[in-house]
Amino acid sequence: MSRPFYSTVTRISDVETRAHDVTKLPRSDWETGDYVLCEVHGRPGPLFQIERPSGRMCQVFDGDLVVGAFGVRAATLEGVGGWQDIGEDGRLHALTSAGLFGKATSVSPLLPPLMELEYRGHLTRGSKLTMKSFCPPVDSVPLAIPVVLLIGTSMSSGKTASGRVIVHELSQLGFKVAAAKLTGAARFRDMLSWKDAGASHVFDFVDVGLPSTVCPPEDFTDPLEQLLSKIATAGADILVAEAGASPLEPYNGSIAMQKIDSKVKMLVLSASDPYAVMGVQHAFSRKPDLVCGPATNTEAAIELVGKLCGVPALNLLRRKSRPVLVEMLKERLAFQ
């Protein structure tokens, strides 16, 4: 068998460096987070790429072997599906380039064809290897540092780009910043971009054995507690946290928000447009401290946010916005 390409979701494991077997298991033994080997099928297109554990992207071709994990995705702008939808033919898709594998059931017509895969078997060493196999429990430690929380009106609303700016400015002020993606679908390069911006530590739900946070709430609560405990012991001064996608989507974002609410000193909403800001405010009966993202692309948009919602808005990608952001961070975080 040729050497497979290992995706980002394997970065918490030793499956790339230690020997393992590949065993076809009955459907009754399949679960979210199982490490599986699949074969690539079809004519390569823009999405025939795998994000490696390093965060680098690697193109793959028909016949290549890839290792990822079974999971579920519910992306409003791209695609929906999960491993539960895989048929008897064993055909499935790469739902993300990071190795989230499952059968797509609904895909945006604007998206290029997803990478097609065929199940070849589970990674095993006597028993199957799963993401949680490599996540030993840690002692529960309460989060005691202040939090800047980024939420969005949907996926691709600019949360990660806004987070990079906030991390950068806080680190320039001399603070040790931890950055975390609490919910969403696996993609490591987002977190690496925050580390490049100045974060001393980066975390996401993959660190606690989840390929995505689309799962029953009872299956998310304990991993979230473990993730927050890891962050709490990192020695950071501030946490910049992102709730991936939108809190209204089935990624358990609302649970994550409730869990850290007492530590949130600044709530930043990255919005696709001014009217979407109104929708989130209405849904949560709560105003953000700052609106950013595409809803602030122009002065007209910024004025409309203020008129409709009565909250400050900044285009964080503009240099002139940075001093205003810094003063707001100092005020909200009570730093001088």
N, C-alpha and C positions, 0 to 999 in steps of 0.2 A: 504494500500500500504506500502511495506517495505521502510525503509529509503534509499534514493539513495546515491551514492558516488558522491561528487562534485569535479570537476576537476579544474586544475590551472586557466583556463580562467574565473572562477567565483570569483577569489581572489579580484577583484575590486568591488564586489557587496556584498549585504547582503542576497542573496538568500538562503544561508545555515542557517542563523540565524533568518530570518523573514518568516512568513507564505506566501505561494503563492499557486495559483491554477495551474492545468495542463489542458490545453485546446488544442484540435486538431484544427488547423487553416487551411484554404484552401491554396493551393500552391501560390495563388496570393498574399498572405500576408507574404510569407517567404522571408527572407533577410539574408545577411551576418551579423553575430554577434548576431543573435537571440539565446537566451538561450532555450535549448530544453532538454526534458527528453527522454532517450532511454533505451531499454532493451537489455541486452547482450545475444547473441546467439552463440552457437557453443562450440566445445571442446576447453578448455583453452590451450593456447600456450604461447610462450615467450612474445608476444605483447598484451596479455590480462592483461594489467596493466593501471592504471589511476594515473597520477601525481596529487597529492592533492594540494590545495592552499598553503600548507606549503612547497611544493617542494618534499615531500616524495612520494615514489612510493607505490602503493597499488594494489595487485592482485585482479582481479574480476573474477566471474564465471558465467556460463550459468544461466540466470534468474535474475541476479543482475540488478539494475537500476543505470544509470549514468547520470549526468548532464554535458553538454558541450555546445558548440556554433557552429552554422553553419559557415563554412568557406571553403576556397579553398587552396589546396596545389599543388605545382609543383616541387617536389623534384627530381633532376636529378638521384640520386643514389637509391632512395627508392620507392616513389609512387606519383601518380598524381590523382587528383579528386576534387570534390566539391559538395556542397549541390544541385546545379542545376541539377546534374546527378541522383538524387534520383528518382526511379521509383514509379509507383502507389502502389507497395507492401510496400513502406515505409522502405525498407531495405537499410542500409548504413554502413559505417565503421568509426572507430576511425582513422582518418588520422594521428594524433599524440596522444601520451599518455596524452598530456596536455589538451585534450578536444576539439580539432579541428575536427568537425564531418562533413562528407560528403560521397559521393559514390565514391569509388576508380574506376578509369577507366584504369589505367596502373600501374602495380606493378612490381618491380624488381624480377626476379626469385630467387635471392639470399636472399630475405627477407622472414621471416616466415609469415604465414597467418595473415592478419590484423584482429583485433577484429571486429566481425560482430555485428551490432546493428539493432534495429527496433524502428522507431519513435513512441513515445507514446503521444507526445504533446508538446506544448510550455509552458513555465513558464509565468504565467499571474497574474496581479493584476488589474483587469478591462481591461487593455490593455496588450499587450505582453511585456515581459521584455527582454531588449537587453543589450549588453555590453555598448553601448553608453548611455543607460539610467542612468548609474552610472558614467558618465564622464562629469560633468558640465564643460563648457568652462572656460578657464583661460585667463587672460590678456596676450596679445602678448608681450613678452620680448625678445629682441635680445640676442643671445648667444655671450658672450664677452670673454670667456676663451679659451685658446689654446686647440687644439684637436689632439689626436693621433688616427688615423683612421685605422681600420683593415678591409681589404677586402680579398676575397678568389677567387681561381680559380673555386671552386665548393663548394657544401656542404661537410662537413666532411673533410675539408682541414686543420684543425688544428687552426682555428681562435680563438675559445674559449680558448684553452689551451695556445696559445701565449698571448692572452689578459690577462689571469691570471698572467702570468709572468710579463708583463708590469705593470699591476696594482700593483702587489706586490712590484716591484722595486721602483715605484714612491711613494707609500705609505711609504716605508722604508726611502726614502729621506725626508719624513716629509710633503708631499703634501696631501691635501684633494682631493681625486680622486672621481669623478663621473664616473660611468660605465653604458653604455647603448647599447642595441641591437636595432638598428634603423629599421631594416627590417628582415624578415624571417618568420618562423612559430612558434607558441607559444610553449615555453618550459622554465619553470621558473628556473629549477635547474642550467642551464647555468649561469644565472644572479646571483644566490645565490653563485655559486662557485667564482665569481668575488668579491662578498661581503666578502666571507671568506678570499680571498686573500688580502683584505685591503681596498676595495672601501667603502667610507662613505655613498654613495647613489647608488642605482641601478635602472634602468628604462628600459622599453621596450614598444613596440607598444600596448601591452595589456592594459597598463596604460591609453591609449587614445581610447580604445574601439575597437581594431582590433584583431581578432583571428590569422590572418596572414596578410602580406602586399601584397598578390596576389590579386590585385583589380585594377580597372581602375585608371590611374594616378590622375584624378580629385578627386577621393575618398580618395586618400592618402595625398594630399598636405596639407589640413587643419589639419588632425590628426598629421602629422609630425610637423607642426608649433606649435601645442599644446604641443607635446612631448618636443620639443626643448625649449619652454618657461618654462616648468616644470623643465628642467635641469638647465636653466639659473638662476632660483631663488633658487637653492639648496645650494648655497654658496660654491661650489667647486672651487679648483684652476685649475684643469685640467679635461678634459673629455677624457676618453678612450671609443671610440665608435666602434661598430662592425656593418658592413652591412652584414646581414646574407646571406647565400648561396653565389652567385656571382653577381656582378653588371650587368652581361649580362643576368641573369635569370629574369623571370617576377615578381620579388619581389619589384620592384621600387627602387632598390639599387642605380641606376644612379641618380635618383631624389634626394635621400638623400645625395649623394656625392656632387651634385651641390649646394645643399642648404647650406652646411657647409664648402664648399671649401675654403672660405676666411680665415677660422679659423684653417684649417688643417696644422699643423706644421710638422707632420711626417706621411707618408703613409706607412703602413706595409702590405705587400702582403703575405698571407699564401697560399702556393701552393702545389698541389699534386705531381708535378714533374717539373723538369727544363723547359721542353718544354711548359708546361702550363703557365709559367711565360712569355714566349715569346708571347703567344696568348693574354694575358691580356694587355701587353704593346702595342701590335699592335692595339688592339681594342680601347684603350683609348689614344693612342699616348702620353703616360705618363709613366715614370719610377717610380717604388716605391723607397722609401728611404731604405727599408730593405725587404728582402725575408726570410721567415721562413716556418715552417710546414714540411710535409714529403719530400719536395724538398730539405731539408737540412739534411736528416737523416744520410748521410755519407759524408766523406770528398770528395769523388768522385762527389757526387751530388752538393756539395757546389762549387767545382771547375767548374762544368759544368754550373751552374747558372751564375757564373762570366764570363765564356767564351762566352756563348750565349747571355747574357743580359747586362753584364757590370754593375751589381748592387751588393752591399754587401749582403751576406747571412749568417745567423746564426742559429744554432740549439739552440733555446731558452731553451730547456729542459736540456741542458748540463750546468753544473755549470761554466765551464770556459768561457762560452759565456756571462755571466751576467755582468762582468765589462765592456765589450765592449758595451753591450746594454745600460748600465747606462751612459757611456760617450756620446753615440749617442743621448740619450734622453736629456741630459743636453745641448748638442750643438743645437739640433733641437728646443728645447723649450726655448733656450736662458736663462737657469738657470745656476748659478755657484755653 
